[in-house]
Amino acid sequence: MEKRVEKALENRGKGYNCCQAVACAYCDLVGMDEQTMFRVAEGFGAGMGDMEGTCGAVAGTVLLAGLKNSDGNLASPGTKGSTYRFTKKILQEFREKNGSAVCKDLKGMESGKMLCSCEECVADAAALAEEVLFAEQV
């Protein structure tokens, strides 16, 4: 587990946004090359670009949930419910640990009190990816 969390933190250190850092650390486990994952995840950083939305690191883990769990059946999707359960668990556990899943709240933009640094968010979201999505694979 530690190696993937470390990889996510290493990605962040290379300039990946929080979503890219987490999602790219697991791209091989969902059958996507890193460059494609990097491009797909780019718009989810900084709380969807304006710090008002969900933390990018959490968004990266949710992105992975869909890639791991979706049946990809365009004619008759059958996995939305189970993917939503993964998403709910990820968000609940992240909120419990950090007090919010909204970027500006985590950074204390309005309150002046930072709840979690970007690096901590990346580490926590990556750990949740392992715990909730990939426990049997890593």
N, C-alpha and C positions, 0 to 999 in steps of 0.2 A: 504494500500500500504506500509506504513512504516514498518509493521511487516515482510514482505517478504524481503525488502531491509535490514532490521536489521538481518534477518536470514542469508542472503547471507554474510553479514559482519561477523557475528558470525562464519559461516562456515570457512571463510578465517582465522579468528583468531584461529581456531582449527587445522590449517595446510592444509586445502584443497587448491588446486591451484585455480587460478582465475576462470577457467572454471567450475571446480567442485563446487566452492562456489555458483556461480549463478545457474547453472543447478540443483543442489541438493535442492536449496531453493524452486523450483517449481515442483519437480519430481511428487508430488502427483497430480498436475493438468494435467499431461500428462500420468498418469497411469503407472508410473515406480517406483519401489522401490528405496530407496536412495542408497543402496549398488550397485545395477546395474548401476544407473546413475553415481555414483562415479567412477566406473570402466570404463564406456564408455567415460567419460570426461577426464580421466587421461592424455592422450597424447596431449591434446589441451592446457595445461598450458604453461606459459612462451613463448607465441607467437609460439606455436607448437614445443616447446622444445628448441628452440635456439634463441628466441627473434626476429627472422627475420620475423615471420609471424604475422597473425592477433592476436591481444590481446585475451588472453584466456577468459576474462570476456565476450567479444563480441562474441567469438566463442560459449560460453555457451548459450547465448541468441539465436544465430542462430540455435544451436542444438535443443533448445526448440521449435523454429519456425517449424522445420520439424516434431518433435514429435506431436505438437499440430495440425498442418494443413494437414499433409500427409494423403491421403486416403488409403495408404498401399496396393494399388491395384498393385500386381506384374505383372499381365497380361496386364494391360492397365493403366499405371499411368496417373492420370488426375489432379494432384494438384501441379506439379512442378512450373508452372507459378505463381500461387498465393503464394506459399512458397517463391519463389524468390523475389516477391514484398515485402513480410514481411522482408526478409533478406536485401534487398536494403534500405528499410526505416530505419531499425535498424542501418545499417552501416552509412548511410548518417547522421542520427541524432547524432550518437556517434562521428563521425568525426567533425561535426559542433560544438559540445560542447567542444571537447578535442583537436582538431587540427590534429588528426591522429587516425587510428585504428591499427597501427603497433606497436607491443610491444616495440621494441628498440627506436622508435621515441617518444613514450609516456614516456619512462624512460630517454630520453636524452642521450642515449649511445654514439651517435656520435656528437651531438650538444652541449652536456654539459648542456642543459636546459631541466629539467623535465617538461613535459606538464601535467602529471597526475600520481598520485601514484597508486599503485595496489588497495588500498582500495577505492580510488575515482573511479577507473575504474569499480570495482565490484559494487559499489553503483549506478553508472550511467547506467551500463548494466542491472542491476536488475530493475531499474526504467523504462528502455526501455522495458524490458520484460513485465512489468505490463501495460505500456501505449499502446504498440503495439500489444501484444499477449493476455493478460489476463485481460484487463480492465473490462470485464463483469463478471469475475470470482472471483476477489479478493476484 
